[in-house]
Amino acid sequence: MNIFKKSPFRGDRRTVRGMQQPTPPRWADQLLEWFCAPYLLEEVQGDLYERFEKNLRLFGEKTARREYIKSVFGFIRPFAFKRNKELSPPLYIQIMISNYFKIAFRNLLKYKGYSFINIFGLAAGMAVTMLIGLWVHDELSYNKHFSNYDRLGHLFQFVKFDVEKATYDVMPIPLAAELRNKYPDFEAVSLSSNTHSLILASGEKKLVKTGNYVEPSFVDMVSVKMITGNRNGLKDVNAILISESLAEDLFGLENPLDKVIKIDNKESVKVVGVYENFPYNTSFKEVLFLAPWSLYEASRENVRRDKDEWDSNSYQIYAQLKPGADFDKVSAKIKDIRVNRADPPAYRPEFFVHPMSKWHLYSNFKDGVNTGGLIEFVWLFGIIGAFVLLLACINFMNLSTARSEKRAKEVGIRKAVGSVRGQLIMQFFSESFLVVLFAFVLSISIVLLALPVFNQVADKQVGILWTNPFFWLTGLGFSLITGLVAGSYPAFYLSSFQAVKVLKGTFRAGRFASVPRKVLVVLQFTVSVTLIIGTVVVFRQIQYAKNRAVGYDRNKLIEVNMNTPELYKHFKVLKSDLQQTGAVYEIGVSAGSITTQSGGTTNISWKGKSQQGKPLLMANLVSHEYGKTIGWQILQGRDFSRTFSTDSAAMILNESALKLMGFKEPLNEIVTTNGRAYKVIGVIKDMIKENPFSPVAPSFFIVDSRSVNVILVKLSPDMPTSESLSKVEAVFRKHNPESPFVYSFVDELYGKKFGDEERIGKLALFFTILAALISCLGLFGLASFVAEQRTKEIGVRKVLGASVAHLWALLSKDFVMLVCIALLIGSPIAYYFMNQWVMRYNYRADISWWIFVGAGAGALLITLLTVSFQAIKAALMNPVKSLRSE
Amino acid sequence: MKRTYLGEFEEIVLLTVAIMGDMAYGVSITEELEQQTGRSVSVSAVHAALHRLEEKYMVSSHMGEATAERGGRRKRIFTLTALGNRTLDEIRLLRNRMWESIPLKILSALPR
C-alpha cells in the first residue's frame, strides 16, 4: 500500500528541495512515518503537505512549519496507530474457522464409534498421565511445607557389624549436646523420641494418639504454625503442644488451652498451645502432639540412664544448619565424633546429616552409600505416564490416518475450490485440538472420579490443584502438545494429497502407507506387553514372600501394648482372669512387637567364636509362655518352662544363630552376653520378624520379664473371634480402666510389611490395565476400519466360497503378526528391567520363562478377542449387501 | 427507531462531506468546516471523525488522484453512503419534529 516508496514524484520532491523550496521539518515527517499505520500514511501525509503548502503561501515558512508539527502531533491518536485497516477479523476467516469446526463436529457425530475410541482413549491416557503427574508432584513436594526445608537434617549413622555397613537413624543422647556446643555449623539441634503411641486422657475421654517428645528448639526448626497458645511452652516440663485435630478430638469445641491431659495414666501435662496439623505429605504427619523432652527424661528411667551414654542408640536427632552450610561438609566434620572419643565401640559408628530434601525420596542406603529409594518409582511412573499418553496419541494418529482415504475427497474438493495447504493443515489441527479439548475435559472428570480410589491405593491425599496456575499451564500445555503430536500426522499427510488424483479416483494409499501405522501398533503393544510382564513379576514377588514360612502361627494372635503402670501391677491377676474366661489359649509377653525386631547386641560370645567381625545378634526378651502363645516350632531341645528354675539363665537360638555359631550339638552350650552366661536349651525354626524379603537375622531368646512391654494373646481356637475378643476386652477394661482397649491382629501387622510392594503392585496393575485397554481400543478401531475397507473383497470371497473361519483368519492374521513382533521386542526389555528390580531382594522369586509365555498368550488372546469381533462381524455379513452398492 | 448515533462533530463532518460532493477529502473538509463554523479545526480530528464514520458505514471512500502540492500523494475521497444519507435525514426530521413540538407560547418566550 505504501505508494510513497515507489512514487515517481519522489524525485520531484528532491528537486523542489534542491531549489531551496521550504519543506516541512524532516524529523516531524519521520515521526509521522514511524507511528502512522502504513495504509493511512499516504492520505494523511498528503493532506498535511497540502495544508503546509497553503500555510506557506498564506503565513510564511515559520508558521507553516509550526502548524505542520502541531498537526503531526495531532495525529498521535489510536486510529492512526492501528496497523490493520480491517476493523475486525475478515469475515471469510471467521466463516472458514466456523466451517472447520462444523465439519469437525459432523465428522465426530457421523463416526460415533471412532469418535468414542478417539476421545475416550485419549481421555483415559490423559487421566492416567494427570494422576501420575499429581502423584509425582506430591512426592516431589514432600516436606517442602517446612520453611527450613533446605537446612533441616536428620542425624544418621553407618555402623559396621560384620562385612557391610548398616544404616541407622537412632543416635546416642550426648551427641546432641556435642553438636550444639562444638560445631558452629549447626543453628539448632533437637533430640526427639521416636513417634510413640500414647494414651491421652482428659476427663472421660481416652485416646491413643501418636506424637514425639522433643526439645523446645524443635518447634521453630520445623516451623510449627501455632493456632493459639505459646510456641515456647515446651520449656516447661509438664506442658504439651497438641495439634488442631487432636484438640478437636479431645476437647471438641471447648478451649483446649490450660486443660490437663494425663499421659499413659502417669504424668499430667497442661496444654500450652495448639498447632496446625503437619500436612499429610510431610514426614511428621503422624506427630499429633509435641511433648517436652524434659518430661521424657523425667518419666522414663531408661532415658535418664542413657543421658550420658554414648553407646545407647535409641533416639532421634534433628538438626538445622546455618545458612550457607553444606550438608556434605558438615557430615564430614562430624563423622568421627564417636571414634575419636575414648573407648570407641567395635562397630565404629560414622555420623552424618541426612538432608530433609532426601528423607523421603532417597531413603535407601547400602554399605554406606545412598542408593536412592522412592525416587526410582517417581521416575518409573513418570516414564509409564509418558508412555500411556503416547499410546493414546498413537491411537489417535492411527485412526486418523486410517480414515484418511475417506476424507481424501473432501481434501480434493477443498483444494479445487481454493484451499491452500496451510489452511488444510489448520483445519486438521483444529479438528485434533477439538478432540483433545473434549478429552481434556473428560479426563479431568475421570481424574475426579478416580482420585478417591487412587489416594487409597497410593496412600496419599492428592487433590486436583485447581488453584495452581502451574497445574493448568502443564495440563493445557500437555493438551496442546498432544494435539500437535496427534494431529500432525493427519494434518501433514492428508493435506499433501493431490486434488486431481483424489478427485479422479486414481488415488490409492501406497503399499507402504500402512507401514507407519503398523510400527505404531507394534510400539503400543511393546509397551503393553512390557507392563504386563512387569506387573506379573511384581505380584509373583509379593506372593512369593507372602508364602514364605513365617515360623510361628499368626492366626487369632493379638497384641496389646502395656501402656499404663496398672497393667504391670495387675499383670498376674489379669492373666489368670483371662485364662478363666476360656476365650484365651495362652498369654505371653515380650519386649517389642512380634513383627518388629527391637534390638540386638554385639556384646556376645560363645565357644569357638572367630575373632574377625562383630556379628550383631538380635536379642528377644520374652516370658516363659511366649513360645507356646505364638506357636513357634522347636527343632531341638525344649521350650522355656516355669518348672525349671534355671530357665532364667536359659537361651533359645534360632536356626540362623545356630548356623552362625556353628555348634554341632547346640544343647547345653554356654553363650555369654552382656556379662551373663546362658545355657542353650533349644533351637527354633527361623521366625520372620523383620523384612519378609530378607534373610532372618541370627537371634536368641531369653526370659526377662522386667523389660517387656507387649502382651500377646492367643485367642481360643474353639470360640468365634468376636466373642473371645469381647471377653478379653472386658478383662482388660477391668484391670486397666484408664486405657482404651487397643489391640492389633498380628496377621494384619504382618501384612503391613508388604505395604510398599503391594502399593507398587496395585499401581502397576492399574496402569497396565489402562495401557492394555488403550492399546485394545486402538486395535479395535483399526480392525473395524480394515474390515470396512475390505468389505467388497470379503463379499467376493464369500461368493466364491470362502468360509467364515477362513475370513476370520485372513483378517486377524495381520494383527496377530504385529503383536508377535511386539512380544519379541517387549520380552527382553521387560526381562532386563524386572531382573534389576528383583535383584534388590535377597529373597526373590525368579523370573521364569512361563511368565513371558503367559504374558504373550494373554496379549495374543486380548488381540484376538478385540480383532475377532470385527473380523467375524465382517465375515458374517451378507455378500449381497456388501456387493450391491455402487 | 434504531440507528447509530452520531456525535456533534461527527454530524458536522458528515454534513460537510455531503456539502463537498465528490471533492470531500481531509483538507478540503477541514477548510470547509473552518469556514462554515468559524472555529479552528485540526486535520487530525477530521481524519479521526472520518475514520469513525467509515466504521459506522456512514461514508465510503476511495483513493483519488495525486497532486504535486501533496508531494505526489493521493487523496482519499469520501462520499456519503445511503446509510449516511438516511441518518442525516433522520437527524433533521427529529430536530424539526422537536422544534415543532415546542409550543409557540414557550417558543416566543425563550430567551434570545
Interface residues (C-beta under 8 A of the other chain):
Chain A: I3 F4 S7 P8 F9 R10 D12 R13 L40 E42 E43 V44 Q45 G46 D47 L48 Y49 E50 R51 E53 K54 K70 S71 G74 F75 R77 F79 A80 L87
Chain B: Y25 G26 V27 T30 S42 V43 S44 A45 H47 A48 H51 R52 E55 M63 A66 T67 A68 E69 R70 G71 G72 R73 R74 K75 R76
